[in-house]
Amino acid sequence: MVGFIKKTILTANILFAVILYAQKTNFNTVLNGLSVNNFSETKTALNKIDTTKISAYDKATWLYYNADYNFRLDNHHFAFKNITLSKNIFDKLNKKEDVIDCNILLLAILSHQNNLKINTDQILNELEKYLKTSKNLDKNIKIYNRIATNFYKINDGNNAIKYFNKMIPLGMQLKDTATTGQVYTNIGVVYDNILKNTDSSLYYYKKATPFLIKYQDNQSLSYNYNNQGNTYKNLKKYDSAILYYDKSRAIPLKKFIAKSNVLYYENLSEAYNLKKDYYNESIYLNKLIVLKDSINDIKQNIEITGIKEKYDNEKLRADNLQIEADKTRNKNLLIISLLLLLFGSITSFLVHKNNKKKRKIIQTEKLFEQQKVSNLLKEQELIAIDAMIAGQEKERQLIASDLHDDLGALMATLQFNFENLQKHKNSADSETLFTQTKLLIKEAYQKIRRIANVKDSGVFAKQGLLKAIINNANKISKLNKINIEVRSHGLKNRLENSLELTIFRIVQELITNVIKHAKATEVIIHFTNHKDSLNIMVEDNGKGFDINNISKSDGMGIQSIEKRIESIEGTIVIESFINKGTTIIIDIPL
């Protein structure tokens, strides 16, 4: 099998800096786009600014925002080029605060590249010097985070934790709970990857989670769940690892989407490999191959290295211009020519290699999809027929049972009352018998209505799955004094009717289990649509249970739920800890 490298994500606490000191150009639309990760709006706003007609300071500001925009899209070589040019202009204009902002973003860009060897000592020295006099808490937090991340990259765990811890009191002063959650996640990463202390790493990951949930920092929460998955994988608890990878993948991201998905797919395929589930491993390996074609760290590293060398050489040429101007110019031209030649050769080789790989993958996937579609069509025809017949038969049996056991007994009693009423119509008991008969008729009418309502109580003809579950959750919340929240991520279209019915019954049974057994006060139900699959996650804060000791007699209906899920070719993963609640994740193919 292919050898794997553990992929743990370090939370990046880097936000773009707002540069306003000497601006004449209006960058408000650019800032609005970046603040909500609306990259289309950001790109349009940047393109509308004519950089040939603005001041040097505004040109440097434009380059800074363009670097931040490309950084969030994982275009790190373009981001590095723009931030290097921006810093150079701010340095010449003696704008020290803006130079520091550039240094922070520079370190963030470099930290996202693997196997890139660029000396960052000068940048770190400039940041340390700035910290001695700075009273800007926001910027100081970002600087400590960057320095700590740099120590992490060189495997200096103790210094990394030291600088991460410096961020917490500053975040408390700013009442920024998200910073605390991100710091705890990062400390967990250091314990996991460098200090090799899985107990401490898992402790800090769990400690970070409530801060990230409270602040709704989905990006960091997704990374945190991914890192918990890695820790469980190291402990050889592969089902728990897969559970947290799925929880991480279920959270929608707004930036660094491509590279984050690469890490998730690598981690999931490795976990399934270690679990010896080679079918699921192959699924995520195929997804990984397709996604990696769109991201090329080697190409970006070469371009970043070339840009860095070019910048350093130009700076050296400026410092020694009076002494060796001609010699330095010729040397730089030679270096640039060689880099261009090297870059062209490598690019041609990579393009040829990638095209060849893509052709093979497309041919393999085409054959696989044709066979898969053929099999699915046959299976779905049989399943649909069986499900329809089984559903109709079950509904008939239910109505027949209600009529015989409930309404039948009531009608027999009613008949007996009529006979008594007829015998004693002139007696003193006739009034009492008449009242009883009237009550029995009313009760029979109500039972008939109930049976009719059960027959027509489907969630599917008018309202649809999601609305039916929300309505059901609201009713149960009012009756049982429990808060049930339903969250949807991308589930907009209706599903096939029998599939909606099955999913509704599964969720209904899970909620019943929580009410009967968990003693929970809060339940959160997530629906996440992944195009080819539907992910359902049900979390409660109840008393939990030991999943290894659950039996048929416990009344939780786990086997019934599993059979329903099996009938629609889905999978279920259950994780529960005593006094810490229960999480159930269901994946259903669409």
N, C-alpha and C positions, 0 to 999 in steps of 0.2 A: 504493500500500500504506500501511498504518497506520505512522506514525512510532513508533520504539521508544526507550525510555530504558534505558540499561544498568543492569541490576540486579545489584549486587554486595553480598554479605552481610557485615557486620562482626560478627565473633564476639562475643557478649555474655558476659563472664566474671562474671556476676552470680548469686550464690547467695543464698537468703534468709538473713537474719540470725536468730540464735537469741536472742530477748529473754527473759531469765529473772530480771532483777534483783529486782523487787518483786512477782512473780506470786503469786497465790493460786489462780487458775483453772488447771486442768490442760489444757495445750495439746499434750500428747505425741502424741495421735492425729493432730492437725492437722499437726504436724511430720513424723510418719511418712509421711503422705500426700504432703506436698510433697517429701520427700527422694527419693521414687521416682516422682514425677509421677503419683501415683494420684489423679486429680482427683475421682473419685466418692467415695473415702474422705475426701478433704479437705473437700468440700462437706458431706457428712453430718456430719462432726465439727464444722464451723463452725456448722451449723444447730442442733446439739444444745445449744449454749451460749446461755443466756438473757442477752443483753447488758443487759437492764434491771435485773439483780440482781447485777452485778459491779462492782468498783471502777473508778475512772477510768483507772488505769494498765492494768488488764486490758482495759478497753474499747478503749484505744488499741492494745494488743497485738493484740486481735481484729481491729481495722480494718486493721492492718499485714498480718496473714496473709491477710485477705480481699482486700487489694489485690494481694498477690503471687499469689494464686490466680487472680484475674481477669486479671492481666498475662500469665500463662502461657497463658491461653485466648484471648489477643488481644482481650479486652474492655477496651481501654485507658482509655476514658472512666470506666468504673466503678472501675478500678484507681486512676486519678488522683484521683477523688473520695474514695476511702477513705484513700489515703496522705496526702492533704492534711489530712483530719480527724485522722488519727493523729498527724501531726507537730504539729498545733496543740495537741493535748492533752499530748503529751510536752513541748512547749515550755513550757506553763503549769506543768507539774509539775517543770520544771528538770531533765529527764532528758537530759543532753547526748549521751551515747552513743547513746541511742535516736533522738534527733533526727538524728544523723549517718546511722544506718541508713535512716531515712526519706528523707534527701537522696539517698543512693545509689540507692534504688529509684525515687525521683522522676525522676532523670536517665535511668535505664534506660527508664522508661515513655515519657518525652518523646522519647528517641532512636529509638523504634520508630514514630513518627508522621511522615509526609511532609508537607511544606509547612505545618508548625505553627510559628508565630512567637511564642514565649514567652521572655521575658528570664530567663536562668538565672544571671546574675552573682552574685546574693545567695547562691544555693546553692553555687556554685563557691568564693566567698570563705569560706563557712563550712567547706567541706571542706579548703581550703588551710590555714586556721588550725588545724584539727584535726591535720593531718599534721605540724605542727611539733613537737608534743609526744607524738604517739601512738607506742606500741610494739606495737600490735596488728597483726601482719604480715598476717593474713587480711584485715582490714578495710582496711589500707593498699593492698593489691593491688586491691581493689574500687574504692577511691577513685581511684587512678591510672588505672585502666581507664575510669572514668566521665569523668574530666577529659580524657583522651586522646580519647575518643569525642566529647566536646563540641567539641574543636578540629577533629576530622575533619568534624563537621557544618557548621562554618563555613569549611571549606576551608583550614585552617591545617595543612598537611601536616607541616612540620618540628617544630612543637610537639606534634602528635599522636604522631609517632615518638618524640620525647623522653620523653613520659610513658609510652608503651607499654614502652620500654626499661627504665624504672625498675621495672617489675613483675618482670623476669626474675630479678635477684638475690634478691628477696624470695621468689619461688617456689622457687628453688634451696635457700634456707634451710629452707623447709617441705617439701623433697623432693617438690614438686608439679610433675611433668613436664607435666601437662595445661595449666597456665598458660603454660609456655614455648611449647607448640604453638599455643595461642590467640593469644599475642602475635605470633608469627611470621606467622600468618595475617592478623592485623590490619595489621601493617606492610606485608604484600603488598598489602592493599586500599588503603592510603594511597598507595603507589607507583603502583598501577594507576589510581586514580580522580583523585588530586589532582596528584601529581608526574609522571604520564604516563610512567613508566619501566617498560615491560612486561618487560624482562629482569630487573630487580630484583624486580618483583612475582612473576614466575614462580619466581625463586630462593627467595624467602621462603615461597611456598606449598608448594613441594617440601620445603623444610627443615622445615616444620611437620608434614608428614604422618606421619613415624614416631613423633613424640611423641603425636599424637592417637590413632594406632592402638594404641600401647603402653598408653595410659591407657583405651582403649576409649571415648573421648569421641565417640560417634556423631553427636551434634548438630553439634559443631564440624567433624568430619570431612566431614559432608555439605555444610556451608557452604564448606569449603576446596575440595572438588571443584567446587562450583558456580563459585567464583571463578576456579579454573584454567580452567574452560570459557570464562568471559568473556575471559580473557587470550588463549587460543587463537583465540577469535572475533575479537578485535582484530587478531591476526596473520593473519587470513583463513584459518586452518586449521580449516575448519568441521567436518570429520569428527572431528578431535580434540576440538573444542568439544562436539559432540554426545555423544561418548564420555564426557567428564567430567560433563556434565549428567546422563546416564543413570546414571553411577556415584553421583552425588549423590542422585538420585531413588531409587536402589535401597536406600539406607540408611534403615531405619525411624526416624522421629522420635517423641519423646515430648512435645514442647512446641512452641509457635509453628507448629503443623502447617499451618494454613490459609494464613497469610501466606508461609510458606516455599514451599508449593506454587504460590502465585501467581507468585512470582519464578521458580521452575523452569519453569513453563509459558510465561511471557513470554520467558525466555531461549531455550528450545527452539524456540518458534515463530519468534523472530527469526533464530536460526541456520539453520533450514530455509528461511526466506525468503531469506536471503543466499545460501544454497546453491541457490536456485531450485527447491527441492523443495516445491511449493505444496500438494501433497496432505497431507504430514505437518504442514505449517504450519497448515492448516485444522483438523486434528485437535486440536492443542494450543490453538489460538485458541478452539475450541468449549469445551474443558475450562476454559479461563481465564474465559470469559464466565460459565459456570455457577458457578464457585468465587467469582468476584468479587461475585456477588449476595449471598453470605453475609458479605462483609466490606465495610464502608463507611468508609474513612478520613475522608471529608468529614464524615460524621455524628459520628464519634468526635472529630474536631478541634473541631467546633462545641461539643460537650458539654464537652470538656476546657477550651477557652477560656472557656466560660461558668462552669465550676467555679472556674477560676483567678481570673477577675474577681470572682466572688462572694467568694472567700476574701480577696483583696486588699482589697476594699471593706469586708469585715467587720473586717479588721485595722486599716484606717484609721479605721473608726468607733470601735473600741475605744481607739485612741491619742488620739483627739480627743473622747472622749465628754463630758467636762466643758464643752467650749467650744461644740461645734456638734452636740449630740446629735440634736435634732429635724431639723435640716437634712440631716445625713448619713443618718438613717433614711429620710426621704422620698426622697432621691436613690437610695439602694439599692433601695427598693421600685420606683422608676421603672425603674431599670436591669434588675432582675429581671423586671419585667412585659414590658419590651421584648425581653429575651432569650427569654422564654417564647413571646412572640408570634412572634419570628423563628424560633425553633426549631420551633414548631408549623407555621409556613408551609413551612419548608424540608423538614420531615419529611413533610408531606402531599404536597409536590411529588415528593420522592424515592420515596415509596411508590407513587404513581401511575405514575411513570416506570418503576420497577422491575417493577411488575406488568404493564405494557404490554410491556416487553422480554421478560419471562418467557413471556408468552402466545405471542409470536412465536417464541421459541426452542423452546418445547414443540411447536408446530405443525410447525416445520421438522424437528425431531428425530424426530417421530412418522412423518412421511412417509419420511425418510431411513432410519429403522430398519426400516420395513415392507419397503422395497425391498431393504435390505441382508439381512434375514432370508430373503426369498424367494430371492435370488441365492445366499446361503450354503448353503441347504438343497439346491439343485440341485448346486452345486459339490461339497459334502461327499458326496452320494450317489455321484457319479462318482469322486471321489478315493478313497472307501472301497472301492469295487469294484475299481478299478485297483490299489490298494495290496494288497488281499487276494490278487488273482490274481498280481501281481508277486512278492509274498512267498512264496506257495506254489511258484511256478515256480522262484524262486531257491533255495529250500530243496531242492526235488527235484534241481536241477542240482548243488548242492553235494554232496548225498549220493551222486548218481550218479558224480560226479567222484572222490569219495573211494573208492567201491567199485571203480571201474575202474582208477584210477591207483595206488592204494595197496594196497587189499585184494586186487585182481585179480592184481597182480604177485606178491604174497606167496603167494596160493593156487596160482599156476602153479609157483612154486619148491617149494611143499609137495608138489604132485603129482609133480614130478621126483624129489624125495627119496624118496617112496614107491616109485616105480618102481626106483630104485637099491637101496633096502632090500630089495625083492622079489628083485632079481637077485643080490644079495650077502648074503642072509640067513644063509648058513652060512660066510661068509668072515670074515677077521680085522677087516675094516672095518665089520662089521654093528653093533657097539656104538657106534662113532662116528656112523654114519648114524642109528641109533635116537635118540641124544641130540640130534642136529641137528633131526630131525623133531619131537621133543618140544618143543624150543625154538621152532620155527616155528609149531606149533599154539598155544603159549602167546602168541606175538606176535600171531597172527591173532585170538585171543580178546580181547586188549587193544585192538586196533584196532577191533574190532566195538563194544566198550564205549565207546571214544572217540567213534565216529560216533553212537552212541545218545545219549551225553551232550551232544554238540553239538546234536543235534536237540531235546533237552529242556532246553537251558540258558537258556530264556527267563527274563526278569526279572519276568515280568508275572503269571503264573498265581497265585502265592502271595505273593511278598514285596513287589512293587511297585517303582516306578522309584527312589525315593529310597534305600530299603534296599539295592537291588541295586547302586546306584552306590557307596554307603558300603562294602559288602562287597568290591566290586571294588577300590576305593581302598585298603582295608586289605591285601588280598592283594598288590597291586602295591607298596605301601609296604614290606612285609616283604621281597619278592624283589629290589627295585631300590634299597634304601637311600635312599629319598626320602620325605619327609613330605607326604602328601596329606590335606588337611582338607576336609570337606564341611560347608557351613553352609546351613541352611534358614531362610527367612523367610516363614512363612505357607503353605508347601506341605504341606497335611495330607491332601487328598483324592486318590484315584487318578485318573489321566487315562485317555483312550481307549487300548486296548491297543496298536494300531499306532503311535500317537503316542509312547507310552512306549518302544516298541522303537526308533523312530527317534532319540529323544533319547538313549537309552542308547548307541546306536552312535556318535552324534556326540561325546558326552563321552568314550567309550572311545577314539575316534580322536584326540581332542585330547590325552588323557593319553599315548597312544603317541608322539605328536609331541614332547611335552615330554621323555619318556625318551630318545628317539632323537637329538634335535637340540639341546635347550636346555641340557643340563648343569646343570639346576636341582637345588636341594636341598629346595625347598618349593613346593607347589602348593595354592592355595585355590580351591575351587569354591563359588560362591554360587548358591542357587536362591531367587528372590523372586517370590511370587505377587501380581500386581496385579489380581486379579479377572478382567479381560478379557484378560490376557496373562501369560506366564511369562518372567521375565528370568533368563538364565544368564550368569554372569561367571566366567571361568577366568583366574586370575592366577598367574604363576610368576616366580621370581627368577633366571631363567637368563640366558644370554648375549645373548638378543634377536636380531633380524635386520632387514634392510632390506626393508620390505614392498613397496617399489617395484621391487625386483630379484628377487623370488621367481619361480621358473620351474617348469614342469611336471616337470622332471627333478630337482628338489630332494628329492623323496621325502616331502614333508610332507602330501600329500593335501589341500591347501587346496581345490582344485576339487571333489574328492569331497565334502568337508564342505559347501561352498557349495550343491552340488546337493541334498544331503539337506535342508538348511535351506529351500531354494527349494521343495522338494516339499511342505513343510508351511506355506508362505507366511510364513516367518520372515525376519528380517534379521540380518546379522552385521556387526560393526565390529571391526577388528583394529588395535591400537596396540602398537608394539614399538620399543624404543630399544636400541641396541647396548650390551651390558654392564649394562642396567638392567631386563631382564625383558620379558615380553610380557603384555598384557591382551586378552582376547577377550570381547566382549559379544554375546549372542544374545538377540533378542526373538522370542517365538513367540506368535501369537494363540491364544486358547483359545475 
